[in-house]
Amino acid sequence: MAEKARIAILISGRGSNMAALVYAAKSSDCPYEIVLVASNVPDAPGLTLAHAEQIDIFAHPHKGLSREAHDTIMHDAIVRSGAEYVVLAGYMRILSDGFVRKWADHMLNIHPSLLPKYKGLDTYQRAIDAGDKVAGCSVHLVTAELDDGPVLAQTEVAILPDDDADSLASRILIAEHQLYPSALASYVTREAHPDWILEQVRQRALALEETHERLSFGSPGWRVGGEKTGKYFAYFTQRLHGEASIGLLVKTTGIDEQTALIDADPDLYYAPKFYGKSGWIAIRLDTGQTDWDHIADWLRKSWQMVAPRRLTRLSEIADQF
């Protein structure tokens, strides 16, 4: 089984969403483990529960400290725990830009509305006052803008005719407890999901000059040059031509380089069944440990092998600066 993602949870109160995550993590097939529960409130009830569940806890009050100073203390505690992700579960502190940057793409939050609707507070009453038929909750990545990061998952909750803010909140909380563990599990395993992997390759391939995407045998490929005269410099392989793994096919200088790469790192490189005899190499992308800078370098190298000279000349000039 793959190594589990290590999660630190930040709370300020009872930590009911924290508890949902803790109990979900007890399942043997859960892809994450909770390594720390931390709080800005030393007597937060959620800390007692976490300690009883044999999870390391940490607390440091924020009073008398600047936002940046307190965030540094919390960040250092998270790093010491070995956590790879930070999950906010009722953490009632606006985080400093520096803290958010340190955990960019590795920090999640749950918000009690269907974002982008009703950012901030009083979300239940605002949904009722607006005459909405449904409210709900959203799991999103944390960015410097409050409740504004990319939404990862949502659950709708019907608004009943006699609902007030409290009754609606109680049902949305149930939805939160269901949504947060599943959304976190999906996010920490995203690097093994074909659609996510393909999007990472696509962004990097199409960032190169005069490239476009075209299907080849039902699988995405990327070409440089015109629609009629362009040449392929990369292919995405997911069971393409019987391949077992998810990978990226790029050009090498020939069979000698291909062989040397495979000999040096057979867990990363292999000869593709259909293109291998012409010197293409396949790079595995489904290990969960992909070096995307390395992939970007390979895409550019392969692009340079087939791009028109006018483009490669401009690229060489740009590289000098």
For each residue, the residues with C-beta under 8 A, 3 or more apart:
1:
2: 31 192 288
3:
4: 30 31 32 33
5: 31 32 33 84 85 188 189
6: 32 33 35 81 82 83 84 85
7: 21 25 32 33 34 35 36 83 84 85 86 87 184 188
8: 34 35 36 37 38 78 81 83 85 86 87
9: 15 18 21 34 36 37 38 50 86 87 88 89
10: 37 38 39 40 74 86 87 88 89 91
11: 14 15 18 37 38 39 44 46 47 89 90 91
12: 39 40 41 44 90 91 92 93
13: 41 44 45 46 90 92
14: 11 44 45 46 90
15: 9 11 18 19 37 44 45 46 47 49 50 89 90
16: 19 20 46 89 90 173 177
17: 20 21 89 90 110 176 177 180
18: 9 11 15 21 22 37 46 49 50 89 90
19: 15 16 22 23 46 49
20: 16 17 23 24 176 177 178 180 181
21: 7 9 17 18 24 25 34 87 89 180 181 184
22: 18 19 25 26 34 37 49 50 53 55
23: 19 20 26
24: 20 21 27 30 181 185
25: 7 21 22 30 32 33 34 181
26: 22 23 30
27: 24 30
28:
29:
30: 4 24 25 26 27 33 181 185
31: 2 4 5 185 188 189
32: 4 5 6 7 25 85 184 185 188
33: 4 5 6 7 25 30
34: 7 8 9 21 22 25 37 50 55
35: 6 7 8 55 56 81 82 83
36: 7 8 9 55 56 57 58 77 78 81 83
37: 8 9 10 11 15 18 22 34 46 47 50 55 56 57 58
38: 8 9 10 11 57 58 59 74 77 78
39: 10 11 12 42 44 46 47 57 58 59 91
40: 10 12 59 60 61 62 70 74 91 92 93
41: 12 13 44 59 61
42: 39 47 59 60 61
43: 47
44: 11 12 13 14 15 39 41 47 59
45: 13 14 15 48 49
46: 11 13 14 15 16 18 19 37 39 49 50 89 90
47: 11 15 37 39 42 43 44 50 51 57 59
48: 45 51 52
49: 15 18 19 22 45 46 52 53
50: 9 15 18 22 34 37 46 47 53 55 57
51: 47 48 54 55 57
52: 48 49
53: 22 49 50
54: 51
55: 22 34 35 36 37 50 51
56: 35 36 37 81
57: 36 37 38 39 47 50 51
58: 36 37 38 39 74 77 81
59: 38 39 40 41 42 44 47
60: 40 42 70 73 74 77
61: 40 41 42 64 65
62: 40 65 67 70 93
63:
64: 61
65: 61 62 69 70 73
66: 69 70
67: 62 70 71 93 94 95 96
68: 71 72 96 98 99
69: 65 66 72 73
70: 40 60 62 65 66 67 73 74 93
71: 67 68 74 75 95 96 98 99
72: 68 69 75 76 99
73: 60 65 69 70 76 77
74: 10 38 40 58 60 70 71 77 78 99
75: 71 72 78 79 99 102
76: 72 73 79 80
77: 36 38 58 60 73 74 80 81
78: 8 36 38 74 75 81 83 86
79: 75 76 82 83
80: 76 77
81: 6 8 35 36 56 58 77 78
82: 6 35 79
83: 6 7 8 35 36 78 79 86
84: 5 6 7 106 188
85: 5 6 7 8 32 103 106 107 108 184 187 188
86: 7 8 9 10 78 83 103 106 107 108 142
87: 7 8 9 10 21 107 108 109 180 184
88: 9 10 91 107 108 109 110 142
89: 9 10 11 15 16 17 18 21 46 110 180
90: 11 12 13 14 15 16 17 18 46
91: 10 11 12 39 40 88
92: 12 13 40
93: 12 40 62 67 70
94: 67 146
95: 67 71 99 100 142
96: 67 68 71 99 100
97: 100 101 144
98: 68 71 101 102
99: 68 71 72 74 75 95 96 102 103
100: 95 96 97 103 104 107 142 143 144
101: 97 98 104 144
102: 75 98 99
103: 85 86 99 100 106 107 142
104: 100 101 107 143
105: 141
106: 84 85 86 103
107: 85 86 87 88 100 103 104 141 142
108: 85 86 87 88 139 140 141 142 152 183 184 187
109: 87 88 139 140 141 142 147 149
110: 17 88 89 137 138 139 140 176 179 180
111: 115 119 123 137 138 140 147
112: 123 124 135 136 137 169 172 173 176
113: 117 118 119 123 126 127 135 136 137 138
114: 117 118 134 135 136 137 138 154 156
115: 111 118 119 138 140 147 151 154
116: 119 148 151
117: 113 114 127 132
118: 113 114 115 122 123 126 127
119: 111 113 115 116 146 147 148
120: 123 146 147
121:
122: 118 125 126 165
123: 111 112 113 118 120 126 127 135
124: 112 127 128 135 165 166 168 169 172
125: 122 128 129 165
126: 113 118 122 123 129 130
127: 113 117 118 123 124 130 132 135 159 168
128: 124 125 131 132 135 159 163 164 165 168
129: 125 126
130: 126 127
131: 128
132: 117 127 128 135 159
133: 158 159
134: 114 156 157 158 159
135: 112 113 114 123 124 127 128 132 156 157 159 168 172
136: 112 113 114 154 155 156 157 172 175
137: 110 111 112 113 114 154 155 157 172 175 176 179
138: 110 111 113 114 115 151 153 154
139: 108 109 110 151 152 153 154 179 180 183 184
140: 108 109 110 111 115 147 148 149 150 151 152
141: 105 107 108 109 149 150 152
142: 86 88 95 100 103 107 108 109 149
143: 100 104 148 149
144: 97 100 101
145: 148 149
146: 94 119 120
147: 109 111 115 119 120 140
148: 116 119 140 143 145
149: 109 140 141 142 143 145
150: 140 141
151: 115 116 138 139 140 154
152: 108 139 140 141 183 186 187
153: 138 139 179 182 183 186
154: 114 115 136 137 138 139 151 179
155: 136 137 175 176 178 179
156: 114 134 135 136
157: 134 135 136 137 168 171 172 175
158: 133 134
159: 127 128 132 133 134 135 163 168
160: 163 167 168
161:
162: 167
163: 128 159 160 167 168
164: 128 167 168
165: 122 124 125 128 168 169
166: 124 169 170
167: 160 162 163 164 170 171
168: 124 127 128 135 157 159 160 163 164 165 171 172
169: 112 124 165 166 172 173
170: 166 167 173 174
171: 157 167 168 174 175
172: 112 124 135 136 137 157 168 169 175 176
173: 16 112 169 170 176 177
174: 170 171 177 178
175: 136 137 155 157 171 172 178 179
176: 17 20 110 112 137 155 172 173 179 180
177: 16 17 20 173 174 180 181
178: 20 155 174 175 181 182
179: 110 137 139 153 154 155 175 176 182 183
180: 17 20 21 87 89 110 139 176 177 183 184
181: 20 21 24 25 30 177 178 184 185
182: 153 178 179 185 186
183: 108 139 152 153 179 180 186 187
184: 7 21 32 85 87 108 139 180 181 187 188
185: 24 30 31 32 181 182 188 189
186: 152 153 182 183 189 190 193
187: 85 108 152 183 184 190
188: 5 7 31 32 84 85 184 185
189: 5 31 185 186 192 193 288
190: 186 187 193 196
191: 196 197 288 289 290
192: 2 189 197 286 288
193: 186 189 190 196 197
194: 197 198 238 246 286
195: 198 199
196: 190 191 193 199 200
197: 191 192 193 194 200 201 246 285 286 290
198: 194 195 201 202 220 236 238
199: 195 196 202 203
200: 196 197 203 204 290 292 295
201: 197 198 204 205 220 234 236 248 285 295 299
202: 198 199 205 206 213 220 222
203: 199 200 206 207
204: 200 201 207 208 292 295 296 299
205: 201 202 208 211 213 222 233 234 299
206: 202 203 211 212 213 222
207: 203 204 211
208: 204 205 211 222 224 299 300 303
209: 224 307 311 314 315
210: 224 225 307 311
211: 205 206 207 208 222 223 224 233 303
212: 206 222 223 227 230
213: 202 205 206 220 221 222 223
214: 220 221 222 223 232
215: 218 219 220 221
216: 219 220 221 232 235
217: 240 241
218: 215 240
219: 215 216 235 236 237 238 240
220: 198 201 202 213 214 215 216 235 236
221: 213 214 215 216 232 234 235 236
222: 202 205 206 208 211 212 213 214 232 233 234 235 299
223: 211 212 213 214 230 231 232 233
224: 208 209 210 211 230 231 233 303 306 307 308 311
225: 210 229 230 231 306 307 308
226: 229 230
227: 212 230
228:
229: 225 226
230: 212 223 224 225 226 227
231: 223 224 225 306 307
232: 214 216 221 222 223 235 306
233: 205 211 222 223 224 250 251 299 302 303 305 306 307
234: 201 205 221 222 248 249 250 299 302 303
235: 216 219 220 221 222 232 240 248 249 275
236: 198 201 219 220 221 240 247 248 249
237: 219 240 241 243 245 246 247 248 249 272 282
238: 194 198 219 243 246
239: 242 243 244
240: 217 218 219 235 236 237 243 272 274
241: 217 237 272 273 274
242: 239 273
243: 237 238 239 240 247 272 273 282
244: 239
245: 237 270 282 284 285 286
246: 194 197 237 238 284 285 286
247: 236 237 243 270 272 282 283 284 285 286
248: 201 234 235 236 237 282 283 285 295 298 299
249: 234 235 236 237 272 275 280 281 282 283
250: 233 234 280 281 283 298 299 301 302
251: 233 279 280 281 301 302 305 306
252: 257 258 261 279 280 281
253: 256 257 279 305
254: 257 258 279
255: 258 259 277 279
256: 253 259 260
257: 252 253 254 260 261 279 281
258: 252 254 255 261 262 269 271 276 279 280 281
259: 255 256 262 263
260: 256 257 263 264
261: 252 257 258 264 265 269 281
262: 258 259 265 266 269 270 271 281
263: 259 260 266
264: 260 261 269
265: 261 262 268 269
266: 262 263 269 270
267: 284 287
268: 265 283 284 287
269: 258 261 262 264 265 266 281 282 283 284
270: 245 247 262 266 281 282 284
271: 258 262 276 281 282
272: 237 240 241 243 247 249 275 276 280 281 282
273: 241 242 243 276
274: 240 241
275: 235 249 272 278 280
276: 258 271 272 273 279 280 282
277: 255
278: 275
279: 251 252 253 254 255 257 258 276
280: 249 250 251 252 258 272 275 276
281: 249 250 251 252 257 258 261 262 269 270 271 272
282: 237 243 245 247 248 249 269 270 271 272 276
283: 247 248 249 250 268 269 295 298
284: 245 246 247 267 268 269 270 287
285: 197 201 245 246 247 248 290 295
286: 192 194 197 245 246 247
287: 267 268 284 290
288: 2 189 191 192
289: 191
290: 191 197 200 285 287 294 295
291: 294 295
292: 200 204 295 296
293: 296 297
294: 290 291 297 298
295: 200 201 204 248 283 285 290 291 292 298 299
296: 204 292 293 299 300
297: 293 294 300 301
298: 248 250 283 294 295 301 302
299: 201 204 205 208 222 233 234 248 250 295 296 302 303
300: 208 296 297 303 304 315
301: 250 251 297 298 304 305
302: 233 234 250 251 298 299 305 306
303: 208 211 224 233 234 299 300 306 307
304: 300 301 307 312 315
305: 233 251 253 301 302
306: 224 225 231 232 233 251 302 303
307: 209 210 224 225 231 233 303 304 311 312 315
308: 224 225 311 312
309: 312 313
310: 313 314
311: 209 210 224 307 308 314 315
312: 304 307 308 309 315 316
313: 309 310 316 317
314: 209 310 311 317 318
315: 209 300 304 307 311 312 318 319
316: 312 313 319 320
317: 313 314 320 321
318: 314 315 321
319: 315 316
320: 316 317
321: 317 318
